[in-house]
Amino acid sequence: MACGRTGIIRSLAKRHDRQARSLAVRDAVAGGWDPAAYARASGNAAPLDTPPLF
């Protein structure tokens, strides 16, 4: 809980941002997987050629 991993978003602004981001990601991949569209919608600033953590 000290690390903020409770899953509860108490701030209304952050909750709205998360919901908007979720809808944007869903719309971006609705027609099929597109890594660039997903990165733009999710707000991922990492370059697409960066290897994933896992």
HTML snippet that shows the backbone in 3Dmol.js (N, CA, C, O; Angstrom):
<script src="https://3Dmol.org/build/3Dmol-min.js"></script>
<div id="view" style="width:600px;height:400px;position:relative"></div>
<script>
const pdb = `
ATOM      1  N   MET A   1       0.826  -1.177   0.000  1.00  0.00           N
ATOM      2  CA  MET A   1       0.000   0.000   0.000  1.00  0.00           C
ATOM      3  C   MET A   1       0.880   1.253   0.000  1.00  0.00           C
ATOM      4  O   MET A   1       0.498   2.271  -0.579  1.00  0.00           O
ATOM      5  N   ALA A   2       2.031   1.195   0.629  1.00  0.00           N
ATOM      6  CA  ALA A   2       2.917   2.348   0.684  1.00  0.00           C
ATOM      7  C   ALA A   2       3.442   2.721  -0.697  1.00  0.00           C
ATOM      8  O   ALA A   2       3.780   3.879  -0.945  1.00  0.00           O
ATOM      9  N   CYS A   3       3.509   1.746  -1.590  1.00  0.00           N
ATOM     10  CA  CYS A   3       4.002   2.005  -2.947  1.00  0.00           C
ATOM     11  C   CYS A   3       2.896   2.485  -3.878  1.00  0.00           C
ATOM     12  O   CYS A   3       3.162   2.774  -5.045  1.00  0.00           O
ATOM     13  N   GLY A   4       1.667   2.576  -3.389  1.00  0.00           N
ATOM     14  CA  GLY A   4       0.569   3.047  -4.213  1.00  0.00           C
ATOM     15  C   GLY A   4       0.009   1.988  -5.143  1.00  0.00           C
ATOM     16  O   GLY A   4      -0.514   2.324  -6.205  1.00  0.00           O
ATOM     17  N   ARG A   5       0.101   0.730  -4.776  1.00  0.00           N
ATOM     18  CA  ARG A   5      -0.371  -0.349  -5.640  1.00  0.00           C
ATOM     19  C   ARG A   5      -1.676  -0.961  -5.133  1.00  0.00           C
ATOM     20  O   ARG A   5      -1.886  -2.166  -5.271  1.00  0.00           O
ATOM     21  N   THR A   6      -2.532  -0.162  -4.563  1.00  0.00           N
ATOM     22  CA  THR A   6      -3.772  -0.693  -4.015  1.00  0.00           C
ATOM     23  C   THR A   6      -4.834  -0.876  -5.086  1.00  0.00           C
ATOM     24  O   THR A   6      -5.798  -1.609  -4.865  1.00  0.00           O
ATOM     25  N   GLY A   7      -4.691  -0.235  -6.239  1.00  0.00           N
ATOM     26  CA  GLY A   7      -5.679  -0.341  -7.288  1.00  0.00           C
ATOM     27  C   GLY A   7      -6.784   0.686  -7.161  1.00  0.00           C
ATOM     28  O   GLY A   7      -7.636   0.786  -8.043  1.00  0.00           O
ATOM     29  N   ILE A   8      -6.786   1.442  -6.095  1.00  0.00           N
ATOM     30  CA  ILE A   8      -7.816   2.451  -5.889  1.00  0.00           C
ATOM     31  C   ILE A   8      -7.267   3.808  -6.324  1.00  0.00           C
ATOM     32  O   ILE A   8      -6.215   4.243  -5.856  1.00  0.00           O
ATOM     33  N   ILE A   9      -7.984   4.461  -7.215  1.00  0.00           N
ATOM     34  CA  ILE A   9      -7.581   5.794  -7.650  1.00  0.00           C
ATOM     35  C   ILE A   9      -8.541   6.778  -6.993  1.00  0.00           C
ATOM     36  O   ILE A   9      -9.701   6.890  -7.388  1.00  0.00           O
ATOM     37  N   ARG A  10      -8.051   7.474  -6.006  1.00  0.00           N
ATOM     38  CA  ARG A  10      -8.906   8.377  -5.246  1.00  0.00           C
ATOM     39  C   ARG A  10      -9.100   9.728  -5.936  1.00  0.00           C
ATOM     40  O   ARG A  10     -10.138  10.369  -5.772  1.00  0.00           O
ATOM     41  N   SER A  11      -8.117  10.149  -6.693  1.00  0.00           N
ATOM     42  CA  SER A  11      -8.207  11.441  -7.359  1.00  0.00           C
ATOM     43  C   SER A  11      -9.128  11.326  -8.569  1.00  0.00           C
ATOM     44  O   SER A  11      -8.915  10.472  -9.430  1.00  0.00           O
ATOM     45  N   LEU A  12     -10.144  12.174  -8.643  1.00  0.00           N
ATOM     46  CA  LEU A  12     -11.080  12.148  -9.756  1.00  0.00           C
ATOM     47  C   LEU A  12     -10.384  12.451 -11.077  1.00  0.00           C
ATOM     48  O   LEU A  12     -10.725  11.858 -12.100  1.00  0.00           O
ATOM     49  N   ALA A  13      -9.417  13.362 -11.073  1.00  0.00           N
ATOM     50  CA  ALA A  13      -8.706  13.712 -12.305  1.00  0.00           C
ATOM     51  C   ALA A  13      -7.901  12.526 -12.815  1.00  0.00           C
ATOM     52  O   ALA A  13      -7.916  12.244 -14.013  1.00  0.00           O
ATOM     53  N   LYS A  14      -7.204  11.833 -11.935  1.00  0.00           N
ATOM     54  CA  LYS A  14      -6.422  10.672 -12.356  1.00  0.00           C
ATOM     55  C   LYS A  14      -7.329   9.534 -12.805  1.00  0.00           C
ATOM     56  O   LYS A  14      -6.990   8.802 -13.734  1.00  0.00           O
ATOM     57  N   ARG A  15      -8.476   9.381 -12.156  1.00  0.00           N
ATOM     58  CA  ARG A  15      -9.420   8.337 -12.545  1.00  0.00           C
ATOM     59  C   ARG A  15      -9.938   8.612 -13.951  1.00  0.00           C
ATOM     60  O   ARG A  15     -10.051   7.694 -14.763  1.00  0.00           O
ATOM     61  N   HIS A  16     -10.250   9.860 -14.239  1.00  0.00           N
ATOM     62  CA  HIS A  16     -10.739  10.231 -15.573  1.00  0.00           C
ATOM     63  C   HIS A  16      -9.642  10.014 -16.621  1.00  0.00           C
ATOM     64  O   HIS A  16      -9.919   9.524 -17.716  1.00  0.00           O
ATOM     65  N   ASP A  17      -8.415  10.373 -16.292  1.00  0.00           N
ATOM     66  CA  ASP A  17      -7.309  10.172 -17.226  1.00  0.00           C
ATOM     67  C   ASP A  17      -7.131   8.691 -17.544  1.00  0.00           C
ATOM     68  O   ASP A  17      -6.883   8.329 -18.694  1.00  0.00           O
ATOM     69  N   ARG A  18      -7.254   7.851 -16.553  1.00  0.00           N
ATOM     70  CA  ARG A  18      -7.090   6.416 -16.764  1.00  0.00           C
ATOM     71  C   ARG A  18      -8.208   5.875 -17.649  1.00  0.00           C
ATOM     72  O   ARG A  18      -7.964   5.053 -18.532  1.00  0.00           O
ATOM     73  N   GLN A  19      -9.431   6.335 -17.410  1.00  0.00           N
ATOM     74  CA  GLN A  19     -10.556   5.887 -18.222  1.00  0.00           C
ATOM     75  C   GLN A  19     -10.407   6.368 -19.663  1.00  0.00           C
ATOM     76  O   GLN A  19     -10.650   5.602 -20.596  1.00  0.00           O
ATOM     77  N   ALA A  20     -10.018   7.607 -19.853  1.00  0.00           N
ATOM     78  CA  ALA A  20      -9.836   8.144 -21.198  1.00  0.00           C
ATOM     79  C   ALA A  20      -8.718   7.402 -21.930  1.00  0.00           C
ATOM     80  O   ALA A  20      -8.842   7.111 -23.120  1.00  0.00           O
ATOM     81  N   ARG A  21      -7.641   7.099 -21.233  1.00  0.00           N
ATOM     82  CA  ARG A  21      -6.528   6.362 -21.841  1.00  0.00           C
ATOM     83  C   ARG A  21      -6.970   4.951 -22.231  1.00  0.00           C
ATOM     84  O   ARG A  21      -6.592   4.453 -23.291  1.00  0.00           O
ATOM     85  N   SER A  22      -7.759   4.316 -21.386  1.00  0.00           N
ATOM     86  CA  SER A  22      -8.255   2.981 -21.671  1.00  0.00           C
ATOM     87  C   SER A  22      -9.133   2.979 -22.918  1.00  0.00           C
ATOM     88  O   SER A  22      -9.011   2.090 -23.761  1.00  0.00           O
ATOM     89  N   LEU A  23     -10.007   3.958 -23.039  1.00  0.00           N
ATOM     90  CA  LEU A  23     -10.857   4.052 -24.224  1.00  0.00           C
ATOM     91  C   LEU A  23     -10.039   4.354 -25.475  1.00  0.00           C
ATOM     92  O   LEU A  23     -10.330   3.824 -26.548  1.00  0.00           O
ATOM     93  N   ALA A  24      -9.031   5.190 -25.348  1.00  0.00           N
ATOM     94  CA  ALA A  24      -8.180   5.516 -26.491  1.00  0.00           C
ATOM     95  C   ALA A  24      -7.408   4.285 -26.965  1.00  0.00           C
ATOM     96  O   ALA A  24      -7.262   4.071 -28.169  1.00  0.00           O
ATOM     97  N   VAL A  25      -6.917   3.483 -26.034  1.00  0.00           N
ATOM     98  CA  VAL A  25      -6.192   2.265 -26.402  1.00  0.00           C
ATOM     99  C   VAL A  25      -7.150   1.294 -27.091  1.00  0.00           C
ATOM    100  O   VAL A  25      -6.803   0.687 -28.104  1.00  0.00           O
ATOM    101  N   ARG A  26      -8.340   1.152 -26.545  1.00  0.00           N
ATOM    102  CA  ARG A  26      -9.317   0.247 -27.158  1.00  0.00           C
ATOM    103  C   ARG A  26      -9.638   0.666 -28.584  1.00  0.00           C
ATOM    104  O   ARG A  26      -9.710  -0.178 -29.477  1.00  0.00           O
ATOM    105  N   ASP A  27      -9.830   1.958 -28.806  1.00  0.00           N
ATOM    106  CA  ASP A  27     -10.111   2.456 -30.150  1.00  0.00           C
ATOM    107  C   ASP A  27      -8.917   2.289 -31.083  1.00  0.00           C
ATOM    108  O   ASP A  27      -9.092   2.029 -32.274  1.00  0.00           O
ATOM    109  N   ALA A  28      -7.715   2.435 -30.557  1.00  0.00           N
ATOM    110  CA  ALA A  28      -6.508   2.356 -31.387  1.00  0.00           C
ATOM    111  C   ALA A  28      -6.269   0.952 -31.923  1.00  0.00           C
ATOM    112  O   ALA A  28      -5.752   0.790 -33.028  1.00  0.00           O
ATOM    113  N   VAL A  29      -6.639  -0.059 -31.154  1.00  0.00           N
ATOM    114  CA  VAL A  29      -6.381  -1.429 -31.594  1.00  0.00           C
ATOM    115  C   VAL A  29      -7.648  -2.147 -32.054  1.00  0.00           C
ATOM    116  O   VAL A  29      -7.630  -3.363 -32.246  1.00  0.00           O
ATOM    117  N   ALA A  30      -8.730  -1.425 -32.231  1.00  0.00           N
ATOM    118  CA  ALA A  30      -9.996  -2.040 -32.637  1.00  0.00           C
ATOM    119  C   ALA A  30      -9.888  -2.708 -34.011  1.00  0.00           C
ATOM    120  O   ALA A  30     -10.504  -3.750 -34.236  1.00  0.00           O
ATOM    121  N   GLY A  31      -9.124  -2.131 -34.920  1.00  0.00           N
ATOM    122  CA  GLY A  31      -8.996  -2.690 -36.256  1.00  0.00           C
ATOM    123  C   GLY A  31      -7.873  -3.692 -36.390  1.00  0.00           C
ATOM    124  O   GLY A  31      -7.642  -4.198 -37.488  1.00  0.00           O
ATOM    125  N   GLY A  32      -7.171  -3.996 -35.325  1.00  0.00           N
ATOM    126  CA  GLY A  32      -6.033  -4.910 -35.356  1.00  0.00           C
ATOM    127  C   GLY A  32      -4.855  -4.292 -34.626  1.00  0.00           C
ATOM    128  O   GLY A  32      -4.844  -3.093 -34.347  1.00  0.00           O
ATOM    129  N   TRP A  33      -3.882  -5.104 -34.325  1.00  0.00           N
ATOM    130  CA  TRP A  33      -2.726  -4.642 -33.549  1.00  0.00           C
ATOM    131  C   TRP A  33      -1.861  -3.709 -34.375  1.00  0.00           C
ATOM    132  O   TRP A  33      -1.423  -4.055 -35.472  1.00  0.00           O
ATOM    133  N   ASP A  34      -1.620  -2.528 -33.839  1.00  0.00           N
ATOM    134  CA  ASP A  34      -0.732  -1.542 -34.453  1.00  0.00           C
ATOM    135  C   ASP A  34       0.126  -0.963 -33.331  1.00  0.00           C
ATOM    136  O   ASP A  34      -0.362  -0.156 -32.540  1.00  0.00           O
ATOM    137  N   PRO A  35       1.400  -1.362 -33.248  1.00  0.00           N
ATOM    138  CA  PRO A  35       2.248  -0.909 -32.133  1.00  0.00           C
ATOM    139  C   PRO A  35       2.353   0.607 -32.047  1.00  0.00           C
ATOM    140  O   PRO A  35       2.377   1.154 -30.944  1.00  0.00           O
ATOM    141  N   ALA A  36       2.416   1.292 -33.165  1.00  0.00           N
ATOM    142  CA  ALA A  36       2.539   2.758 -33.137  1.00  0.00           C
ATOM    143  C   ALA A  36       1.264   3.396 -32.598  1.00  0.00           C
ATOM    144  O   ALA A  36       1.329   4.322 -31.789  1.00  0.00           O
ATOM    145  N   ALA A  37       0.103   2.907 -33.041  1.00  0.00           N
ATOM    146  CA  ALA A  37      -1.171   3.459 -32.552  1.00  0.00           C
ATOM    147  C   ALA A  37      -1.340   3.176 -31.064  1.00  0.00           C
ATOM    148  O   ALA A  37      -1.829   4.022 -30.316  1.00  0.00           O
ATOM    149  N   TYR A  38      -0.932   1.978 -30.640  1.00  0.00           N
ATOM    150  CA  TYR A  38      -1.017   1.647 -29.222  1.00  0.00           C
ATOM    151  C   TYR A  38      -0.118   2.566 -28.386  1.00  0.00           C
ATOM    152  O   TYR A  38      -0.526   3.051 -27.331  1.00  0.00           O
ATOM    153  N   ALA A  39       1.097   2.797 -28.863  1.00  0.00           N
ATOM    154  CA  ALA A  39       2.033   3.649 -28.129  1.00  0.00           C
ATOM    155  C   ALA A  39       1.492   5.071 -27.999  1.00  0.00           C
ATOM    156  O   ALA A  39       1.598   5.684 -26.937  1.00  0.00           O
ATOM    157  N   ARG A  40       0.916   5.593 -29.076  1.00  0.00           N
ATOM    158  CA  ARG A  40       0.344   6.945 -29.021  1.00  0.00           C
ATOM    159  C   ARG A  40      -0.841   6.998 -28.060  1.00  0.00           C
ATOM    160  O   ARG A  40      -0.954   7.935 -27.270  1.00  0.00           O
ATOM    161  N   ALA A  41      -1.718   6.009 -28.118  1.00  0.00           N
ATOM    162  CA  ALA A  41      -2.924   6.018 -27.281  1.00  0.00           C
ATOM    163  C   ALA A  41      -2.616   5.796 -25.809  1.00  0.00           C
ATOM    164  O   ALA A  41      -3.277   6.367 -24.942  1.00  0.00           O
ATOM    165  N   SER A  42      -1.620   4.973 -25.524  1.00  0.00           N
ATOM    166  CA  SER A  42      -1.319   4.677 -24.127  1.00  0.00           C
ATOM    167  C   SER A  42      -0.413   5.715 -23.478  1.00  0.00           C
ATOM    168  O   SER A  42      -0.212   5.703 -22.264  1.00  0.00           O
ATOM    169  N   GLY A  43       0.129   6.608 -24.290  1.00  0.00           N
ATOM    170  CA  GLY A  43       1.008   7.629 -23.745  1.00  0.00           C
ATOM    171  C   GLY A  43       2.412   7.130 -23.519  1.00  0.00           C
ATOM    172  O   GLY A  43       3.176   7.746 -22.777  1.00  0.00           O
ATOM    173  N   ASN A  44       2.768   6.024 -24.144  1.00  0.00           N
ATOM    174  CA  ASN A  44       4.101   5.448 -23.999  1.00  0.00           C
ATOM    175  C   ASN A  44       5.089   6.278 -24.807  1.00  0.00           C
ATOM    176  O   ASN A  44       4.977   6.375 -26.029  1.00  0.00           O
ATOM    177  N   ALA A  45       6.048   6.869 -24.126  1.00  0.00           N
ATOM    178  CA  ALA A  45       7.026   7.728 -24.796  1.00  0.00           C
ATOM    179  C   ALA A  45       8.270   6.964 -25.227  1.00  0.00           C
ATOM    180  O   ALA A  45       9.151   7.527 -25.876  1.00  0.00           O
ATOM    181  N   ALA A  46       8.348   5.687 -24.870  1.00  0.00           N
ATOM    182  CA  ALA A  46       9.545   4.907 -25.232  1.00  0.00           C
ATOM    183  C   ALA A  46       9.547   4.638 -26.738  1.00  0.00           C
ATOM    184  O   ALA A  46       8.488   4.407 -27.323  1.00  0.00           O
ATOM    185  N   PRO A  47      10.698   4.666 -27.358  1.00  0.00           N
ATOM    186  CA  PRO A  47      10.784   4.329 -28.780  1.00  0.00           C
ATOM    187  C   PRO A  47      10.296   2.907 -29.030  1.00  0.00           C
ATOM    188  O   PRO A  47      10.457   2.034 -28.177  1.00  0.00           O
ATOM    189  N   LEU A  48       9.700   2.672 -30.194  1.00  0.00           N
ATOM    190  CA  LEU A  48       9.117   1.367 -30.483  1.00  0.00           C
ATOM    191  C   LEU A  48      10.139   0.244 -30.544  1.00  0.00           C
ATOM    192  O   LEU A  48       9.790  -0.919 -30.343  1.00  0.00           O
ATOM    193  N   ASP A  49      11.401   0.576 -30.818  1.00  0.00           N
ATOM    194  CA  ASP A  49      12.416  -0.471 -30.895  1.00  0.00           C
ATOM    195  C   ASP A  49      13.036  -0.811 -29.539  1.00  0.00           C
ATOM    196  O   ASP A  49      13.949  -1.633 -29.469  1.00  0.00           O
ATOM    197  N   THR A  50      12.553  -0.191 -28.469  1.00  0.00           N
ATOM    198  CA  THR A  50      13.031  -0.504 -27.124  1.00  0.00           C
ATOM    199  C   THR A  50      12.516  -1.878 -26.729  1.00  0.00           C
ATOM    200  O   THR A  50      11.313  -2.123 -26.815  1.00  0.00           O
ATOM    201  N   PRO A  51      13.392  -2.784 -26.298  1.00  0.00           N
ATOM    202  CA  PRO A  51      12.915  -4.121 -25.909  1.00  0.00           C
ATOM    203  C   PRO A  51      12.051  -4.047 -24.666  1.00  0.00           C
ATOM    204  O   PRO A  51      12.282  -3.203 -23.800  1.00  0.00           O
ATOM    205  N   PRO A  52      11.047  -4.929 -24.564  1.00  0.00           N
ATOM    206  CA  PRO A  52      10.193  -4.935 -23.387  1.00  0.00           C
ATOM    207  C   PRO A  52      10.953  -5.406 -22.150  1.00  0.00           C
ATOM    208  O   PRO A  52      12.003  -6.039 -22.256  1.00  0.00           O
ATOM    209  N   LEU A  53      10.423  -5.097 -21.009  1.00  0.00           N
ATOM    210  CA  LEU A  53      11.066  -5.474 -19.761  1.00  0.00           C
ATOM    211  C   LEU A  53      11.028  -6.983 -19.561  1.00  0.00           C
ATOM    212  O   LEU A  53      11.997  -7.569 -19.080  1.00  0.00           O
ATOM    213  N   PHE A  54       9.929  -7.609 -19.923  1.00  0.00           N
ATOM    214  CA  PHE A  54       9.772  -9.062 -19.724  1.00  0.00           C
ATOM    215  C   PHE A  54       9.647  -9.754 -21.049  1.00  0.00           C
ATOM    216  O   PHE A  54       9.508 -10.976 -21.096  1.00  0.00           O
TER     217      PHE A  54
END
`;
const viewer = $3Dmol.createViewer("view");
viewer.addModel(pdb, "pdb");
viewer.setStyle({}, {cartoon: {color: "spectrum"}});
viewer.zoomTo();
viewer.render();
</script>
